[in-house]
Amino acid sequence: MRRIYVIDPSGTVISCYPPEKRAELVGGLVHALSLFSKEVLSMEISEVRMGHYYMLLGKTKQNLRVAVISLVREKRLLEKAINELDAAFKNIEIVPGLITDDIIRIATESLKRAFEEIPPIDIATRVINYALETPRKAPPSWINRCRNVIRRKTTVFEEKIRRALERKNINKRYLRKTIDKLLIRDIVGAWKAALKSGSKVAILHTSISLARVDPRVDGMFLRKYFNRIEDPIIRRYIELRHKSLIDLDFQYDKTFREAADIGKKLLERAETDDECLVLYLPLTTARPKRLEEMIPLEEKLLQDFYMRFVKLKREAETLKENYEVWRKFAELCNELYMDLTRNIPPKSPTYLLLISNTFESVSAMAEISENPQVIAREFLEKVAPFIDDIVRSIKHNAWKKISIYSIIKLLTSIFELTILSENDTIKNMIMNSLSRIRKIMLRTITYTMLRKTINILTLGHLILLTPLAPLLGDDELVSILFFSHPIISRDGLEKLLMNRPEYGLGVSTLIHLGSLMYRKYYLGRKIDRSALEIAELSIQEIERRMGEKATKIPKWLLERISDT
């Protein structure tokens, strides 16, 4: 429950948001408490605790009482509601007991604005504290070795960059080699060529790419070298790219748009300037004309695949929700895979990019479907012949040619679809196949979690893994995901809720569901009612802001926690 009530001096409820049939009971309670506090206690009551709930009380300049009832102390919401009501009723006279339709409408609109602008920030404290209080088993001993590897690798990485940045002249041959390597997504080779080129732009651009590919390298330190780039426009582009790909950027969407705008401005320069051309590799949505002639065939196939898959996805989303529609979708996906395997070898990083994005798209559709089990099972059955190719592709490309984000996104989507399928045969087949890349899989997750910051998109997939992993029955994976649970601080979660309320609510809800899953399935603990109510409140708020479809997976997970 999370509601705001406005009560006039006579105790009549003017408005309640979200609407509630028995709002008049709250009006009577607030009026009685106000009289009691004034006549008996000679003071104002500002907070009342009722079981697991808090009722915060305040007053507007027009003597309207405002009450906020929630599982957490929502002082921000109370203050915002009072400010909105003060502004809305500034020039309107309110007669106690005389409530007109206009007054109800104005009050409701004011409360709705407050609700929209103020997400349940204080829920972050409850979610984080509950996660930190969760008992946990000891993680694998090799995690400490991973910490040492990150420190050592990052130190060597920085030293090589520092020495390369001291070069005075640009070697055009190695700059051209950097471009050639980036065209085939050979990130390690491109970085080595860039170091020899002496181009500060190429060095820092490829260093960001390598930090995005190799989880053992923490690229946060790169920021201190950006002032070596003299051109202010290119320097800003590099800063934005680092912020969006390496740092935890709470306004990722704005950063991405600004970087895209700068990319468009530099297009003309890139037609003749190789240093500028480097900025568009690996390929981005905007690209110089001369790059079209240099793009390998695989990249062109990649673009064609995306166009076909997007069309297919849109058609599936517009059709009526039933078994046959999603079975047809799985068959069409299988046809796309057949085309893919005929044209792109599994060892190509482009292959893994296509696979990763396809699995994510199918997972996203399963999440909003009425029949996620059908979608997951049908899709996995159709792509089962390709699982071994996927495994080989990860072994060949991981930490060298494909981003950490793409790997973790793919693994999360595979695990989610496997769990949603609720089919033991499929589950055993998937887990047996993935056992061949178990070390890569677990260490990619571990190294990423040990970094100082995690890219916001990667963070989202790792947090989705936390409530899913206990259902897989993989103890080592669970212990890795929970050794530093939660992987975002309270301050970080609050900033995310303020800057991107919908995304922040999703993250907060999954963190809490992960804590509950861990307690139930891994520790065998009973879940208390107040902890379940926090999850219910979070899901209700997601549904109010984003619609029912956005809550299907959280509700599905909560059902498995609530089952006795």
N, C-alpha and C positions, 0 to 999 in steps of 0.2 A: 504493500500500500504506500502510495506517495501522492498526497493531495494538498491543495490549498483551499481554504475556506475564507470568505469575506462575510462578516456579520455586522449588522448595523447596531447602534446603541440599545435598541429594544430587544436584541437577541434574535432577530429575524435574519436568516441566511439569504444574502443577496445573490451569491454565486459560489459554485464549487467547481474546481477543475483538477483532474478529469471529473466529469459528472458523477454524482452519487445519489441514489434514490433516498437514502435516509440522512441526508445532510442536515436536516433540521435538528436531529439529535445532537450533532456537534455544536450547532448554534446554541442550543439550550445549555450544553455543558460549558461552553466558553463564557456565556453570559453569567451562569451561576458562579463559575470560578472568579470572574472579574468582580462580582458583587462581594463574594467571600473574601477575596484578597483585600478589597478596599475597606469593607466594614469591620472585618475581624482582625486581619493582619496589618492593616494600614500600609500596604505595600502592593506593588504590581508583581504578578506572577508572569514570568517570561518562559518558563519551561516546565512541562509535566511529563513524567515517565509513566508509561502504561504498558507493563509487560516488556516486550521487545521493542516497543515503539516509543518515539519521542513526539511530543506536541509542543512546538515552539509558538509563542504568542507575541504579537506586536500590535501597534496601533498607527493608523494614518493620521494626517493633519485634520481630517474631517471626522475623527473619532470612530472610524470604522475599525473593528477588530479583525486581525488577520491571523489565521492559524495554519500552520504547516504540520502535517502528520506524516512521519516517515520512519523507516528503520534506523536512519542515521540523523544526526543533528544538522539540519540543512539551514544554517544561518544565512548563507548566501542567497538561497531561494527566498527566504522570508524578507530579507532586505530588498531584494529585487522586486518582489511583489508589492511591497509598501511603496517603493519609489514609483513603480508603474501606476499604482492607484492614485498616488498623490498628483502625478502629472495629468492623469485622465480626468479626475474630478476637481481640478483646480478651480474652475469657474462654474461648478454645478452644486447647487444646494441640495442636501440630502435631509429629508424629514424622516425621523425614526418611525419605522413601521409602515411607511409609504414607499413601496418599491415598485417602480414602473418598469416597463419592458426595456426602455432606453438605458436605465441604470443597470439592469441585469446584463444587457448586451455589453455596455462599456466595461463593467467589472470583469465579465468573462473574457473579453478580449485582452484586458490587462493581465489577468492571471495566465492566459495562454502564452502571451509574449514572455512573461517571466519564466514559465515552464520551458519554453523553447530555448531561451538564451542560457539558462542555468541548468546544466546536467547535474546529476547527483554526485558532485565532486567529493563530498565527504565519504561516499561509499568506497573510495580508493583506500582510505585509512583502514576501514574494516576488512577489505579484501586483502590488502598487503599484510596487515597484522595477523590475520587468520593463516595466511600462507607461511609467514615466518614462524608462527607457533606450531605449525604442523610437524610432528616428530618425523624423522626420516632415517632410513638405514644408511650405513656407510657407503659412499660411492666407490667405484673401482679404484684400486691403488694407482693405476697408470695415469689418472687425471693430474696428479702432481707433476709427472714427467711432461705432460702436455703444457703445463704452465712454463716450465723451463724451456721447452722448445720454442714457444711463442717469443719469450724474451730474447733467446739467442738468435732466432731467425730475423726478428724485427731489427735487432742491433746491427746485424750484418747487412740487411736490406738498406737501412738508413745510411750506413757508412759508404756503401757503394753509390748511393744517390748523391750524398754530400760531395764526394770526390768528383763525380761526373758533372755536377753543377758548377764546378770551378773551371771547367774548360772555357776557353775564350772564344774559339771559332766553331762554326757549324760544319760538320762533314756531311755534304749533300748525299754522298753514296750511302752512308749508314742511315740517313734520314729517309731515303727512298726505300731502303731495306726494312725500316720500321713500318712503313706503309704496306709493303708487300706482306709482311708477317701478320699485320692486323687484318688484312683482307681475308686471310684464311683462319683468323681467330687464334693464331699462335701467340698468345699473350706473353708467355715467358720469352720466346724468341724476339718478339717486338720490343720488350723491355730491355733486353741485352743489347739490341741494335741501337735503341734510343740512348743508352748510356754512352755508347761509342760515338753517337752523332754530335754530342755537345749541345743539342737543342734543348733549352730549358723547358720549352713547351712540350716537346715530345717526351722528355724524361719524366716530368710530373704527370702528364696525361697517362702514359703507360704505367707509371707507378700506381696510380689510382686503380687502373684496370687490374694490375697484378694483385693488389691488396684485396680487390673484389673477388679474385679467383682463388688465391691461396689463403686458406683459413689460418695458416700458421703465421701470417704476417699481419700485424695490427697497424693499419695505415693512418691512425689518428695524427701521428706526428707530422705528416706531410704538410699540414696547414702552415707550419712555421717557415716553409720554403717558398710559399706562393709569391712572396714579395720579390723573388728573383726574376719574375716575369715582368718585363717593362711595359708591355702593351696593356693598358687598363681594361680593355674589353675582353681580351683573351684571359687575362688574370681573373676577371670576374666569372667568366665561364668555367674556368678550372675550379674556382672556389665553390661554385654552385654544384658542379658535378661531384666534388668530394663530399659536400654537405648531404646531397641526396643519396649517394651510393655507399658511403662509409659511415657517416655520422648518424645519430638518432635525430632525425629532422622532424619536428612536430608539425611543420607546415610543408610537408613534402610536395603536395600538389602545387603550391605557390612557387616553390623553388624550381620544380620541373618546368612550369610554364615560363618562368623568367629565363631559365637556361635555353629553352626552345626558342624564345624570342631572340636571344643573342645569337643562337645558331643560325637563324634566318638572316640576321644582319651580316654575318661573316661569310655567307655563301659566295658572294662575288669574289672576295679575297681568296677563297679557297681554290678558285679556278686556276690561279697562277702561283699561289703560295703553298708549298708543301707543309710548312709548319701549321698552317690553318687546316689543311686537308686532314692532318692527323686527328683533329678534334672530331671528325665525323666517322671515326673508326674505333671499335666495331660499329657497324652501320646503325645510323639513327633514322628517325622519320624524315628529317630534312637531309638532303645530300646534294653536293655540287654536281653539275652536269658531267664533268669529266670523270667522276667516280662511276657513273653508269657503265662506261666501257671497261672499267677495271674489275667490276664485281664478278666473282666466280659464279659458275652455273648453279652451284648449291644454294647460294644466297638468293638467286632469282627463283629457284624452286621453293625456297622458304617463304618468300613473299606470296607466291601463287598459292601455297598451302594455306597461309593465313586467310587469304581472301575467300577461298572455298570453305574453310572451317567457320569463319564468321557468318557467311551466308547460311550454312547448315544450322548453326547455333540459333540464328534469328528465326529460322523457319520452325525449329523445334519448340522454341519458346512461345510461338504464337498458336501452336496447335493445342487441341484439347488434351488435358492431362489424363492419359490412360496408358494401359500396358502396351498396346500396339504401337502407339506413337514413340515411346521410348525404346521399344525393341527395334523399330525402324531406324531410330537415331544411332543405336549401337552398331547396326549393320553398315550404315553409311560411314561411321567412324572407321570401321574395319576396312572399307574400301579405300579411304584416305591413307590408312596405314600401308595397304598393299602398294599404292602408288609411291609412297614414301620409301619403302624398302627396295623398290625397283630402281629408284633414282639416286638415293643417298645412302652410302655405306654407314653401318652403325658406328664406325670409328670416327666419323665426322662430328665435330662439335655442333654443326647445324642439325644433325639428326637428334641429338639430345635436347637441343632447344625446342624443336618441334614436339618431341615427346612430352617434355616438361609442361609446355603451355597447353597441350591437348589434355593431359591428365587434370591439370588445374581447371580447365573449362568444364570438363565432365563433372568434376567434384563440385564445382559451383552450381551446376544445374541440378545435381543430386540433392544438394543442400536445400534448395527451394522447392523440391518436388514433393508431391503427395506420395510417391512411391520410390523413395531413395534406394530401397533394397533392390527393386527391379532394375533401375538404371545401373547401379553399381555392379550387380551380378552379370547382367547382359554385356556390359562394356568389358569387364574383366575376362569373361569367357571368350569374347571375340579377339581380344588383344593378347590372350595367353601365349600364343606362338611367338610373340615378340619380346616376351619378358627376358629371355636369355640375351637377346640383342641389346636390350636396355642395360642389362648388367654389364655386358662387354663394353658398351659405350661409356658408362660411368667409370669403369676401370681405366679406360684409355684417356679420358678427358678430364677427370676430376683433378683439381688443384693446378691445372695447366691451361686449359682452353675454355672452360665453362665456369660461370660464376657460382659462388657459394649459394646465392639466392636460388638459382635454377635447380641446383641439386636438392636443397632442402625443400623447395616447393614441390619437386617431383616426388620425393620420399613421403612428404606429408600427404599429398594427394593419393598416392598408392595406398598408404596406411588407412586413410579415411575411407576410400572406396572399399578396401578389404573388410573393414569393420562394418560398414553399412550393408555390405552384401549378406552378412550373417550366414555365410556358407563356409563350413570348416574345410571342405575340399579346396576351395579357392584360397582360403587363408593359408593352408599348409603349402600349397603350390607356390604362392607368393613369397612366403617367409623362407622356404627352402631355396628359392632362386636368389633372394637377397642375401642369403648367408654367405655367398661367394664374395660379396663386397661389404661384409659386415664391418671389417676394420675401417674401411674408408667412410662408411656411413656413420658409425659411432664417433669417429674422430673428427669428422667434418662438423658434426653437431657440437662436440665438446669444445673444439678450438673456437668456434663461433661464439659460444656462450662465455668463453674465457676472455674475450676481447673487452676493451674498455667501453665501447659502445657497439650497438648492433643496428644496422640499417632497419628502418621502420617496417619495410615490407618483409624482410627476413624475420624480424621479431614477430610479426603476425603469424607466420607459419610455425615458428617454434612454439609459440603460445598455444596454437591450435593442437599441436602434438601432445601437450601436457594432459588434457583430459582423454585423448585417444589412446595413448600408450598403455595405460593400465588395462585396457580392454584387449590388448594384443597378447598379454601374458609374457612379454619379454622383460625379465627382471633387470638386465643390464641396461637396456634402453631407458627404462623407467628411472633407475637410480641416477643415470646421467642427466636426464631432464630435470630431476628434482634436487640435485645436490646444491644448486644455487637458486632454487625456486623461492620467490618469483624473480625473473630475469630483468625486471624493470623496477625501479625504485618507486616509493610512494610519490615523491616529488615529480618523477618522470610521468607517472600515470595521471597525476593531477593536471600536468601541463598538456598531456595528450587529450584528456577529457575537455579541457578548456578550448584548445585549438581545433580539435576534430572530435566533437562530442559523440557522433555515431561510431566512429572507429574506436575511440577510447572506451565506449561502453562495451563494444564487442570484446576488446582486449581484457577489460576488467572482468567481464562475465566468464570468459574462458579461463582466466587465471583462477577464479574462485571455483569453477567447475573442476579444474585440474586438481586443486587442493582437496575437494570432496572426493573425487575419483581415487586419488592416492590413498586417502584415509580408509575408504571402503574396500577397494580391491587389492591394495598392496599391504596395508597395515591391519586390515580386518577390524577397523574401529566403527562404532556406531556414529551416525551423523545426527547432531542435535538439531532441533527444529529451527532455532534462530539462524543457523548457518544456511539451512535450506531457504529460509525467507529472504536472505540477502540475494541468493541466486534468483528467486522468483521476482523480487523487485527489479533486478537488473534486466531480466527477460521482458518484464512488463514495459520497462522504459524503452527498450530496443523496439518492441512491437509498436509502441505509441509513436516513436520517431520514424521508424523505417518500414513498418508494416509487418503483417503476420509472417510472410515468407522468410524474413530475416531471422526469425526465432525458431525455425523448424529444427535445426541441428542442436542449438542450446536446449530446447525442450526435450529432444530425443535423448540427449546426454543426461538431463535432469531426471528423466523417467528411470534410467538405469541406476541412478544414485538413490532415488526414492524407493525403488523396489526393495522389499525386505527379503 
